[in-house]
Amino acid sequence: MIKPAARSVSIIGCGFVADLYMRSLTAHADVAVTQVYDHDPERLRAFCDHWGLNRANSLPRFLKNLPRGSLVLNLTNPDAHYEITRACLEAGLHVYSEKPLAMDMAQALELHDLAAQNDVQLASAPCSALGEAAQTLSYAIRNDIAGTPRLIYAELDDGFIPQAPYADWKSDSGAPWPARDEFTVGCTAEHAGYYLTWLIATFGAVRRVVAASAEVVADKEASGTPDFSTATLFFESGMVARLTCSIVASHDHRLRVFGDKGVLQVKQAWDNDAAVTFHRRFTLRRRLMEMPFGKRVRLGHDTHPKVERWGAAAMNFALGPVEMLDALEEGRPCRLSSDFALHLNEVTLAIQTAGDAGCAQDMTTRCEAMEPMPWAQ
Ligand SMILES: NC(=O)c1ccc[n+]([C@@H]2O[C@H](COP(=O)([O-])OP(=O)(O)OC[C@H]3O[C@@H](n4cnc5c(N)ncnc54)[C@H](O)[C@@H]3O)[C@@H](O)[C@H]2O)c1
């Protein structure tokens, strides 16, 4: 058995996203990586050589090496999430899983209950709700900067990805962007969470999802999964939000909160440093207008380490694992709880599977809104 450093994680799955985690972890010098496993030996070797990490050559060896209570990051492909997370929870390990928690609700529920039975923590990505942009937006809403929020529009359109030069996209240690897997899993299961987490963190659980989804570009590398979805979310707290996901419409990651005094806006979902702006509403002569250039909302405190890159790589992927380590050390509930992960999974799958018949579905799971980070209170 390995004796892990006081604050450490181990990693299963070292493909494209694992390099983004490693870059993020370099911004948290106090967190070590104990060991790594991937069932592709060549990928495991390339990743461990690149980052100078210890490798385990099988899953049983990986699990045996770790004392109970260690934290594992499950960065495998979505169809392996359930099996890998279950093996780790059964071994008494805490798990932070990439999204989605599981590809169906029965499996997600089983993992949620298994974590509780084994008294270990279970959380899932994305963790950008813990980041500066999301926390600033939540702060602005709590402090009534735009007045009472009445409606939210959130867009997660990524551009026409089937025509992007993704064959050239490689991670730091040489993993190709997994286009086939991304298209098969679908942009809703992959991306809806980027804004769902912000909304659930701020407004609490979604009561009802009314949604539709479709595949509009079937002639791409892998087909059979919706590449467009739109949902109206009715929150228990009364908030109503519309969320759109696609890998077809022009890139648009705006989130707008329409309030009584004006609009709060963020233009980037993946950049923790993205500006949150307030656009005051006013009347000029007989016209109703909104300030075209907003006033930036600032927290006025140091927040968290940033990863100075662009696109998805501008996100600090380590914020979730670090929150879990902090919660374990401080003996408090983790902001990314297993209830939060389960609820996120249910809402996401309801939207993804809505199809052309549409869904109007009451959610069966619940979670609390998230406690703000200490620097955003
Ligand atoms: N690609 C991105 O930009 C991106 C961004 C954020 C999150 N994610 C998420 O990260 C996760 C992984 O995506 P990725 O892009 O790194 O995929 P990837 O295919 O590049 O890497 C996944 C790795 O997991 C390994 N793996 C799969 N099943 C395994 C198993 N049973 N045991 C051990 N290893 C196994 C594969 O061999 C591969 O090396 C997904 O959940 C995805 O949604 C991806």
The ligand as a Tripos MOL2 file, in Angstrom:
@<TRIPOS>MOLECULE
LIG
   44    48     1     0     0
SMALL
NO_CHARGES

@<TRIPOS>ATOM
      1 N1        -12.5580   16.3810  -23.7250 N.am      1 LIG1
      2 C1        -12.8910   17.4680  -23.0280 C.2       1 LIG1
      3 O1        -12.6450   18.6110  -23.4470 O.2       1 LIG1
      4 C2        -13.5760   17.3210  -21.6940 C.ar      1 LIG1
      5 C3        -13.7510   18.4730  -20.9320 C.ar      1 LIG1
      6 C4        -14.3680   18.3730  -19.7030 C.ar      1 LIG1
      7 C5        -14.7940   17.1420  -19.2590 C.ar      1 LIG1
      8 N2        -14.6370   16.0190  -20.0210 N.ar      1 LIG1
      9 C6        -15.1110   14.7490  -19.4690 C.3       1 LIG1
     10 O2        -13.9770   13.9900  -19.0780 O.3       1 LIG1
     11 C7        -14.2480   12.5920  -19.1990 C.3       1 LIG1
     12 C8        -13.1660   11.9670  -20.0440 C.3       1 LIG1
     13 O3        -13.1320   12.6180  -21.2780 O.3       1 LIG1
     14 P1        -11.8190   12.6940  -22.1330 P.3       1 LIG1
     15 O4        -12.0390   13.7680  -23.1120 O.co2     1 LIG1
     16 O5        -10.6100   12.7600  -21.2690 O.co2     1 LIG1
     17 O6        -11.8850   11.2640  -22.8640 O.3       1 LIG1
     18 P2        -10.6620   10.3980  -23.4160 P.3       1 LIG1
     19 O7        -11.2380    9.3260  -24.2640 O.co2     1 LIG1
     20 O8         -9.6340   11.2880  -24.0250 O.co2     1 LIG1
     21 O9        -10.0160    9.7650  -22.1080 O.3       1 LIG1
     22 C9        -10.6580    8.8080  -21.3020 C.3       1 LIG1
     23 C10        -9.6030    7.8350  -20.8110 C.3       1 LIG1
     24 O10       -10.2510    6.9160  -19.9290 O.3       1 LIG1
     25 C11        -9.7300    5.6150  -20.2060 C.3       1 LIG1
     26 N3        -10.7100    4.6260  -19.7840 N.ar      1 LIG1
     27 C12       -11.9360    4.4010  -20.3020 C.ar      1 LIG1
     28 N4        -12.5610    3.3820  -19.6690 N.ar      1 LIG1
     29 C13       -11.7060    2.9590  -18.7070 C.ar      1 LIG1
     30 C14       -11.7640    1.9330  -17.7330 C.ar      1 LIG1
     31 N5        -12.8360    1.1480  -17.6050 N.pl3     1 LIG1
     32 N6        -10.6880    1.7620  -16.9270 N.ar      1 LIG1
     33 C15        -9.6090    2.5550  -17.0530 C.ar      1 LIG1
     34 N7         -9.4740    3.5280  -17.9710 N.ar      1 LIG1
     35 C16       -10.5190    3.7420  -18.7820 C.ar      1 LIG1
     36 C17        -9.4710    5.6010  -21.6940 C.3       1 LIG1
     37 O11        -8.5130    4.6120  -22.0520 O.3       1 LIG1
     38 C18        -8.9720    7.0240  -21.9390 C.3       1 LIG1
     39 O12        -7.5620    7.1390  -21.8730 O.3       1 LIG1
     40 C19       -15.6550   12.4910  -19.7850 C.3       1 LIG1
     41 O13       -16.5610   12.2510  -18.7530 O.3       1 LIG1
     42 C20       -15.8940   13.8660  -20.3990 C.3       1 LIG1
     43 O14       -17.2640   14.2130  -20.3440 O.3       1 LIG1
     44 C21       -14.0110   16.0850  -21.2150 C.ar      1 LIG1
@<TRIPOS>BOND
     1     1     2 1
     2     2     3 2
     3     2     4 1
     4     4     5 ar
     5     4    44 ar
     6     5     6 ar
     7     6     7 ar
     8     7     8 ar
     9     8     9 1
    10     8    44 ar
    11     9    10 1
    12     9    42 1
    13    10    11 1
    14    11    12 1
    15    11    40 1
    16    12    13 1
    17    13    14 1
    18    14    15 2
    19    14    16 1
    20    14    17 1
    21    17    18 1
    22    18    19 2
    23    18    20 1
    24    18    21 1
    25    21    22 1
    26    22    23 1
    27    23    24 1
    28    23    38 1
    29    24    25 1
    30    25    26 1
    31    25    36 1
    32    26    27 ar
    33    26    35 ar
    34    27    28 ar
    35    28    29 ar
    36    29    30 ar
    37    29    35 ar
    38    30    31 1
    39    30    32 ar
    40    32    33 ar
    41    33    34 ar
    42    34    35 ar
    43    36    37 1
    44    36    38 1
    45    38    39 1
    46    40    41 1
    47    40    42 1
    48    42    43 1
@<TRIPOS>SUBSTRUCTURE
     1 LIG1         1 GROUP 0 **** ****
